[in-house]
Structure formats: structure tokens, C-alpha cells
Amino acid sequence: MKLRALALSAIATSLLLSGCAQMNIPENNTTKGAAIGAVVGGVAGKATANHSNKRMALGAVLGALSGAAIGRYMDNQEAALQEQLAGSGVQVIRDGDVLRLQIPSQITFAVNSSDIRAGLYPVLNNVSKVLAEYDKTVLVITGHTDDTGARAHNQKLSLARADAVKSYLLAQGVDERRLESRGMGPDQPLVANISEANRAQNRRVEISIEPLTQ
């Protein structure tokens, strides 16, 4: 799908530039940039719209939240997660109506690996229990790495880690429509990559739990 989108973008850009030439509009850098920007913006806008439409469709099935009910629902879910994950090392962070589970590398993955460590299974099992009770939410699973090694490799590794967590949650019965995985590589460190201790903090997986709203 990505290749198709890029191909369509290239074709559209070519047609726009061709149109400029036929209308005797000078093809300077500003003109070319505006044409390309219009195409890329259109593709990005469509992707954002598709994402929003997907959530709206899911909300229609599972029941979307609105008004004060959103805060109460997330309050209760936060309390349930705090109880289930107590002593696990996982931090439950509240950001408005979004819950973020910060899972440290000590219980997730070995260095340069996307194989889930045994210590992570109980954590994900407990998360799955809460998700089954609070199903009016969607999850964004994001993998992160430190800055050692090639950037392309770290990007691939971070996505593989996020996908591994997603696959396990699917196996525990979490609805696939509620799950999205992303890889950020080294781009969003918690702390500066200036020591091994800091790099260990940056090798992590985070799960953002967002309410389905009307």
C-alpha cells in the first residue's frame, strides 16, 4: 500500500508540474515545492482521515464515550492497571484522558533482540485482563531503542519489538482493531544517550491507551 501511495504521489506530482509547463508558469523551486507539497499533504490528510474513520467505526461497534464519562472511564481503568501492575516495574502515566504504560527494558527485551522476555508475559497477561474489562479504548504500542548501531537497524528493531507485544496481546484475545504498533527507533529518548544506564532506560516499549470518543 505504501508503494502504491508513493507511486500515485509521483504521478500526481508529474502531472502538476506538466500542467505548470503547459500554462507557461515558470518551473522555479517555489512552484515545484508548492506542487509537491499539495500532493504530499493530500496523501497525509487521507491517511489521517482513514485513521479517524477507523476509530469512529470501532466506536460505533464497541460504544464510544462522551463528556464526563470519558474521565470517569479512564480513572477506573487507571486504578485497575495500577492494581494489576503493582510491583512489576511498569509505570502507569496519566496524560489527560490518555494512559501510558512505560515498560522498562529489564523486563521486555534483551539488547538487540525482539524476543519477549519471560518476565514480560505476566505483565501483558494482567494488561489483557484490564483491557477485556475496559474495551472502549484503543492501544498504540511503540517500540524505542537507544542510539547505538545503525539508524535503519534501530528503526526495524523498534517496530519488531512493538509488533511482538501486539502479537502477544492478540493471542490473549484483545481485539485486533484496537491495536496499532509503531517503531520510533532512537528518536524519542527518555534521557540523553550519554551512558549505558541511560541507554538502558531508552530501550523500552510504551503502550498508550486512548478512549474511543464520539
Order of alpha helices (4+ residues) and beta strands (2+ residues): alpha-alpha-alpha-beta-beta-alpha-beta-alpha-beta-alpha-beta
